[in-house]
Amino acid sequence: MWPLETALDAIKVERAEVVFVGDSRTDVEAAKKSHLRCVALANKAGKRAMFEAAGADAIVDDMDELRESLEAL
């Protein structure tokens, strides 16, 4: 079991209710391995392409875009 899954089980939250927000490739990979939707923050040059390749469900360039992205998921 992945650490994110362990944490969700401990607090008794359904995965369908969770969207993981991260700013690294490993964040996206951890979310995907734990069967969570993921929004990636592309706050540096080159990150957007990396997150697309990693399978992020949504990618935002700054925190101002985060709310809109979360509502869309």
C-alpha positions as CSV (number, residue, x, y, z in Angstrom):
1,M,0.0,0.0,0.0
2,W,1.3,3.5,-0.9
3,P,1.7,6.1,1.8
4,L,-1.1,8.2,0.4
5,E,-3.5,5.3,0.5
6,T,-2.5,4.6,4.1
7,A,-3.2,8.2,5.1
8,L,-6.6,8.2,3.3
9,D,-7.5,4.9,5.0
10,A,-6.5,6.3,8.4
11,I,-8.7,9.4,8.1
12,K,-11.5,7.4,6.3
13,V,-11.7,9.4,3.2
14,E,-13.0,8.0,-0.1
15,R,-10.5,8.3,-3.0
16,A,-13.3,9.7,-5.2
17,E,-13.5,12.7,-2.9
18,V,-9.8,13.5,-3.1
19,V,-7.8,15.6,-5.5
20,F,-4.0,15.6,-4.9
21,V,-2.2,18.8,-5.7
22,G,1.5,18.7,-6.3
23,D,4.4,20.4,-7.9
24,S,6.8,17.5,-8.8
25,R,6.8,14.5,-11.0
26,T,6.9,12.3,-7.9
27,D,3.8,13.9,-6.6
28,V,1.9,13.0,-9.8
29,E,3.3,9.5,-9.8
30,A,2.3,9.0,-6.2
31,A,-1.2,10.2,-6.9
32,K,-1.6,7.9,-9.9
33,K,-0.2,4.9,-8.0
34,S,-2.8,5.6,-5.2
35,H,-5.6,6.0,-7.8
36,L,-6.2,9.7,-7.0
37,R,-7.0,12.5,-9.4
38,C,-4.1,15.0,-9.5
39,V,-3.6,18.6,-10.3
40,A,0.0,19.6,-11.0
41,L,1.4,23.1,-10.4
42,A,3.7,24.0,-13.3
43,N,5.5,26.8,-11.5
44,K,8.8,26.5,-13.4
45,A,9.8,26.3,-17.0
46,G,9.6,22.8,-18.5
47,K,7.2,21.4,-15.8
48,R,4.1,21.4,-18.0
49,A,5.5,18.9,-20.5
50,M,6.8,16.7,-17.6
51,F,3.4,16.7,-15.9
52,E,1.6,15.9,-19.2
53,A,4.0,12.9,-19.7
54,A,3.4,11.8,-16.1
55,G,-0.4,11.8,-16.6
56,A,-1.6,14.6,-14.4
57,D,-5.4,15.1,-14.7
58,A,-5.0,18.9,-14.8
59,I,-2.1,21.3,-14.9
60,V,-2.1,24.9,-13.6
61,D,0.5,27.5,-14.0
62,D,-0.2,29.3,-10.8
63,M,-2.3,29.1,-7.6
64,D,-4.9,31.5,-9.0
65,E,-5.9,28.8,-11.5
66,L,-6.2,26.0,-8.9
67,R,-9.8,26.7,-7.8
68,E,-11.1,26.6,-11.4
69,S,-9.2,23.4,-12.1
70,L,-10.5,21.7,-8.9
71,E,-14.1,22.6,-9.8
72,A,-13.6,21.1,-13.3
73,L,-12.5,17.8,-11.9
